[in-house]
Amino acid sequence: MSVDLADCLVVGISSRALFDLRQEDALFIEAGLDAYRAEQLAREDEILPPGTGFPLVRGVLALNTPGAPRRAEVVVMSRNSTETSLRIFNSIRHYGLDITRAALSGGAPLAPYLQAFHVDLFLSRYEDDVQRALAAGTAAALLYDQPDDPLEAAEEIRIAFDGDAILFSDESERIFQENGLEAFARHEAERAREPLAAGPFARLLHKLSALQQAARREGVTSIRTALVTARGGPAHERVIRTLLAWGVEVDEAFFLGGVPKTEVLAAFRPHIFFDDQAAHCERAAPRIPTGRVPLAPGDSER
């Protein structure tokens, strides 16, 4: 029977992002592919511990109601070969994760298969796969190690986004980096009523907003979103007007005006936070699950 994933929220996740495979990766680096393969086959019945993306995946799958059309799907997208994936699937079954689809590339890049599975969000621990996904037009992030205090199960998915270069294009951020705060403020004031161009995660926000609206019509709360941006007034106006023009909502918005994001994020307790700047991500990662949206090759760190 043919299944159309186009109307679902589809999350593609690598095995390293779903489970904690740091020890296995160390073996691969130190001893090579053959030793890694032999170890995985010998330990196929040993359950892998959850990784950074595990709480989000569990929450995404909880969007589905038995007997109703599925709202969300998760696809494991791994560079593993078929035989070395046995331990991964045994772990999926152990945790009761309703995941039935996988792309096992045997070491080849995964980005060419994202559109085939209608992936809306791709999470990985390989930066080259993430950059290829972004170049192909798919929202993607490089996950950090899981936080010191992993999230407990929650009834709703909580997702936090940075603004510029994530939900919106990096046009305004580049002006700030190249010409300073005064030029940025002037630029945003002059264009306050001009919607910002879409960034790499704008389409994902639209999909989440549609799911939220459907859930509200059914009287349930399933997704909560937050915008956590370094922008402050008066640069907030353009952001608000952009979201209005797009016809989407975020449940909470924090215009920090340069105040560090970590404490606000820790209070919101998202299943995942997306930012493009390594400094913000490195401060947040010990507290909350964090994904960095890497700059295009050749760009300077911001």
C-alpha positions in Angstrom: 0.0 0.0 0.0 1.4 3.4 -1.0 1.9 5.9 1.8 2.2 9.7 1.2 4.4 11.4 3.7 3.9 14.9 2.2 1.2 16.0 4.7 3.0 14.6 7.8 5.7 16.2 9.9 8.7 14.1 8.9 11.8 14.1 11.0 14.9 12.4 9.6 17.5 11.5 12.3 20.8 9.8 12.3 21.5 6.8 14.6 24.1 8.9 16.4 21.6 11.7 17.1 18.9 9.2 18.2 21.2 7.1 20.5 24.4 7.7 22.4 27.0 6.1 20.2 30.1 7.9 21.4 31.9 4.8 22.6 31.1 3.0 19.3 32.4 6.0 17.3 35.6 6.1 19.3 36.1 2.4 18.4 35.5 3.2 14.7 38.0 6.0 14.8 40.7 4.0 16.7 40.3 0.5 15.2 38.5 1.0 11.9 35.4 -0.3 10.1 36.0 -4.0 10.5 36.4 -3.7 14.3 33.3 -1.5 14.5 31.3 -4.0 12.5 32.3 -7.0 14.5 31.6 -5.1 17.8 28.1 -4.1 16.7 27.2 -7.6 15.6 28.5 -9.1 18.8 26.5 -6.6 20.9 23.4 -6.4 18.8 21.2 -7.4 21.8 22.7 -4.7 24.1 20.3 -1.7 24.2 21.8 1.7 23.3 21.2 4.6 25.7 19.2 7.6 24.4 20.9 10.3 22.6 20.3 14.1 22.2 17.5 13.7 19.8 15.7 10.9 21.6 13.2 13.2 23.6 12.2 15.1 20.5 11.6 11.9 18.5 9.5 10.4 21.3 7.5 13.6 21.4 7.0 13.8 17.6 5.7 10.2 17.5 3.3 11.0 20.4 1.5 13.4 17.9 -0.1 10.3 16.4 -3.4 9.1 17.7 -4.3 5.4 17.2 -7.0 4.9 14.6 -6.5 8.4 13.1 -4.4 9.6 10.2 -0.8 10.0 11.2 0.4 13.5 11.8 4.1 12.7 12.2 6.8 10.2 11.1 10.4 9.6 12.0 12.9 8.1 9.5 16.2 6.8 10.8 18.8 8.0 8.3 22.1 6.4 8.9 25.5 5.8 7.3 25.4 2.3 8.8 25.2 -0.8 6.6 22.3 -3.1 7.0 24.0 -5.6 9.3 25.5 -3.0 11.6 22.0 -1.5 12.0 20.6 -4.5 13.9 21.5 -3.1 17.3 19.8 0.2 16.3 16.5 -1.5 15.4 16.6 -3.7 18.5 17.0 -0.5 20.6 14.1 1.2 18.8 11.9 -1.8 19.5 13.1 -1.9 23.2 12.0 1.8 23.7 8.7 1.2 21.9 9.4 3.9 19.3 6.9 3.6 16.4 9.6 3.9 13.7 9.2 1.8 10.6 11.3 3.5 8.0 15.0 3.8 7.5 17.6 4.8 4.9 20.9 3.0 5.4 23.5 4.4 3.1 26.5 2.2 3.8 28.8 5.2 4.3 27.4 7.3 1.4 26.0 10.8 2.0 22.4 10.9 3.1 21.2 14.3 1.7 20.1 12.8 -1.7 17.4 10.8 0.1 15.8 13.6 2.1 13.4 14.6 -0.6 12.4 11.0 -1.3 11.1 10.7 2.3 9.7 14.3 2.4 11.9 15.1 5.4 11.0 18.5 7.1 13.8 18.4 9.6 17.1 16.4 9.6 19.2 15.9 12.7 22.7 14.5 12.7 26.1 14.4 14.4 27.9 14.7 11.0 28.4 18.3 9.9 28.9 17.5 6.3 25.5 15.7 6.1 23.9 18.7 7.8 25.4 21.2 5.4 24.4 19.1 2.4 20.9 18.9 3.7 20.7 22.7 4.2 22.1 23.2 0.6 19.3 20.9 -0.6 16.7 23.1 1.1 15.9 20.9 4.1 16.0 22.3 7.7 18.9 20.6 9.4 21.0 20.9 12.5 24.2 19.4 14.0 23.3 18.1 17.5 25.6 18.6 20.5 26.0 15.9 23.3 22.9 15.5 25.4 22.5 17.8 28.3 23.5 17.0 31.9 19.9 16.8 33.0 17.9 15.1 30.1 14.2 16.1 29.7 11.6 13.8 31.2 8.6 12.8 29.1 6.3 15.7 28.3 2.8 15.9 27.0 3.8 18.6 24.4 6.7 19.1 22.2 8.6 22.3 22.9 10.9 23.8 20.2 12.9 27.0 20.5 14.3 28.9 17.5 16.8 31.7 17.1 15.5 34.3 14.6 18.0 35.7 12.1 19.7 33.0 9.9 17.3 30.4 11.3 13.6 31.4 10.8 14.5 34.4 8.9 17.3 35.1 6.3 20.7 36.3 7.5 20.3 39.6 5.7 19.9 41.8 8.8 22.5 39.8 10.8 25.1 40.4 8.1 24.4 44.1 8.4 25.1 44.0 12.1 28.3 42.0 11.7 29.6 44.2 8.9 28.5 47.6 10.0 27.6 47.5 13.7 24.6 47.9 15.9 23.7 51.5 14.9 23.5 50.5 11.2 21.5 47.4 12.1 19.0 49.4 14.1 18.6 52.0 11.3 18.2 49.2 8.7 15.4 47.5 10.7 13.6 50.8 11.5 13.5 51.7 7.9 12.2 48.3 6.9 9.9 47.7 9.9 6.9 47.0 7.7 8.8 45.0 5.2 8.7 41.2 6.0 12.0 39.4 6.4 12.9 36.8 3.8 12.5 33.2 4.9 15.4 31.4 6.5 16.2 27.7 6.4 13.7 26.8 9.2 10.8 28.9 7.9 9.1 26.0 6.1 9.4 23.8 9.3 7.7 26.6 11.3 4.8 26.7 8.8 4.4 22.9 9.2 4.4 23.1 13.0 1.9 26.0 12.9 -0.4 23.9 10.7 -0.2 21.0 13.2 -0.8 23.3 16.1 -3.9 24.8 14.5 -5.3 21.3 13.8 -4.6 20.2 17.4 -6.3 23.2 18.8 -9.4 22.5 16.7 -9.5 19.1 18.4 -9.0 20.7 21.8 -5.5 19.3 22.5 -2.2 21.0 23.0 0.7 19.1 21.4 3.3 21.6 20.2 4.7 24.8 21.8 7.1 27.0 20.0 9.4 29.9 21.2 11.4 32.5 19.4 14.5 33.4 21.4 16.4 36.2 19.7 19.1 38.6 20.6 17.1 41.3 18.9 15.5 44.0 21.2 13.3 47.0 20.6 12.7 48.6 18.1 14.1 45.8 15.9 11.3 43.5 17.3 8.7 45.1 15.2 9.9 43.7 11.9 10.0 40.2 13.3 6.4 40.5 14.6 5.1 41.8 11.3 7.0 39.1 9.4 5.2 36.4 11.4 1.9 38.1 10.8 2.6 38.3 7.1 3.4 34.6 7.1 0.2 33.7 8.9 2.1 31.8 11.6 2.3 32.1 15.4 4.9 31.4 18.0 3.6 30.7 21.5 6.3 32.6 23.3 8.8 35.2 22.1 11.8 36.6 23.9 13.5 39.7 22.6 16.7 39.7 24.7 18.5 42.8 23.4 21.9 41.0 23.9 21.1 39.3 27.3 22.4 35.7 27.2 19.9 33.1 26.0 20.7 30.2 28.3 18.6 31.0 31.4 15.6 31.8 29.3 16.0 28.6 27.4 16.5 26.6 30.6 13.2 28.0 31.9 11.4 27.2 28.6 12.9 23.6 28.6 12.6 22.9 24.9 13.1 19.4 23.5 15.4 21.2 21.0 16.9 24.6 20.5 18.2 25.8 17.1 20.8 28.5 16.6 23.4 29.3 14.0 26.0 30.7 16.4 28.4 28.3 18.0 28.8 30.5 21.1 25.1 30.4 21.9 24.9 26.7 21.3 27.9 25.9 23.4 26.5 27.8 26.4 23.0 26.2 25.9 24.0 22.6 25.2 24.9 21.5 28.8 21.4 22.7 29.9 19.1 21.8 27.0 19.2 19.7 23.8 20.8 21.9 21.2 21.3 21.9 17.4 23.6 24.2 15.5 22.7 25.2 12.0 26.2 25.5 10.5 27.3 28.3 8.4 27.9 27.6 4.7 31.5 26.7 4.0 33.6 29.8 3.5 31.5 32.0 5.8 33.2 33.4 8.9 31.9 32.5 12.4 29.4 34.9 13.8 
